[in-house]
Amino acid sequence: MISTNKLIKMARKWRKLAAASKKRISWPRSVANEGHFVVYTTDGRRFMIPLAYLKSEVFIELFRIAEEEYGVTSSGPITLPCDSKFMEYVISVVQRCAPQELEQALMMSLTSCRHSALSQEHQEQSSSHLLICSF
C-alpha cells in the first residue's frame, strides 16, 4: 500500500509533467526538412520534395497548372493537380535524371489529361446549359 505523502508527491510530479507538455512547442506538419519543400496531391497525400527538383520542367508545369486551377494562396499547403501515384512516378523520373524526351512525354501526358478533363467538364456544363435552355 502506498502512503498518502507518496501519492501527493506523485500527483504533483504528474501535474508538473502535464503542464510542461502543454508548453512544448510543436511544429506544424507542413514544415519540411532543410533543403526540401512539402506538397500535397489531390488525394491528400503529403510529399517532401528536394528543392533541386524545382528546376525540373515537370515540376514547373505542375506548379503552373496548380496555379491555374487553385490560384496562389499565401497560407495553407501547396496542392498539385495530380494523384499520389502520378507524383511518385514524377519523383522517380526526376530522381533518375531521365532523358529530356521522357520528361517532355510526361509533360505532354499531363497537359493532354488536363485538357481532356477540361473538355469533359465543358461538355457537361454545356449539356446542362442546353437542358436549362430547352426546359
Backbone hydrogen bonds, N-H to C=O, Kabsch-Sander energy under -0.5 kcal/mol:
donor,donor_aa,acceptor,acceptor_aa,energy
7,L,3,S,-1.9
8,I,4,T,-2.4
9,K,5,N,-2.2
10,M,6,K,-2.3
11,A,7,L,-2.4
12,R,8,I,-2.3
13,K,9,K,-2.3
14,W,10,M,-2.5
15,R,11,A,-2.3
16,K,12,R,-2.4
17,L,13,K,-2.2
18,A,14,W,-2.5
19,A,15,R,-2.4
20,A,16,K,-2.4
21,S,17,L,-2.1
22,K,18,A,-1.3
23,K,19,A,-1.1
24,R,20,A,-0.6
26,S,24,R,-0.6
31,V,28,P,-1.4
36,H,33,N,-1.7
37,F,49,I,-2.6
39,V,47,F,-2.4
40,Y,78,I,-2.9
41,T,45,R,-1.9
42,T,82,C,-2.6
44,G,41,T,-2.2
47,F,39,V,-2.9
49,I,37,F,-3.2
49,I,47,F,-0.7
51,L,35,G,-2.6
53,Y,50,P,-1.7
54,L,51,L,-1.8
55,K,52,A,-1.3
56,S,53,Y,-1.6
60,I,56,S,-2.1
61,E,57,E,-2.4
62,L,58,V,-2.5
63,F,59,F,-2.5
64,R,60,I,-2.0
65,I,61,E,-2.5
66,A,62,L,-2.4
67,E,63,F,-2.2
68,E,64,R,-1.9
69,E,65,I,-2.6
70,Y,66,A,-3.0
71,G,66,A,-0.7
71,G,67,E,-1.3
73,T,71,G,-0.6
79,T,77,P,-0.6
80,L,40,Y,-3.1
80,L,78,I,-0.5
82,C,80,L,-2.2
87,M,83,D,-2.0
88,E,84,S,-2.4
89,Y,85,K,-1.9
90,V,86,F,-2.6
91,I,87,M,-2.6
92,S,88,E,-2.1
93,V,89,Y,-2.3
94,V,90,V,-2.6
95,Q,91,I,-2.8
96,R,92,S,-1.8
97,C,94,V,-1.3
98,A,93,V,-1.9
102,L,99,P,-0.6
103,E,99,P,-1.7
104,Q,100,Q,-2.5
105,A,101,E,-2.4
106,L,102,L,-2.3
107,M,103,E,-2.4
108,M,104,Q,-2.4
109,S,105,A,-2.3
110,L,106,L,-1.9
111,T,107,M,-2.6
112,S,108,M,-2.7
113,C,109,S,-2.3
114,R,110,L,-1.9
115,H,111,T,-2.8
116,S,112,S,-2.4
117,A,113,C,-2.1
118,L,114,R,-2.6
119,S,115,H,-2.7
120,Q,116,S,-2.1
121,E,117,A,-2.3
122,H,118,L,-2.6
123,Q,119,S,-2.5
124,E,120,Q,-2.3
125,Q,121,E,-2.3
126,S,122,H,-2.9
127,S,123,Q,-2.5
128,S,124,E,-2.1
129,H,125,Q,-2.2
130,L,126,S,-2.5
131,L,127,S,-2.1
132,I,128,S,-2.0
133,C,129,H,-2.6
134,S,130,L,-2.7
135,F,131,L,-1.1
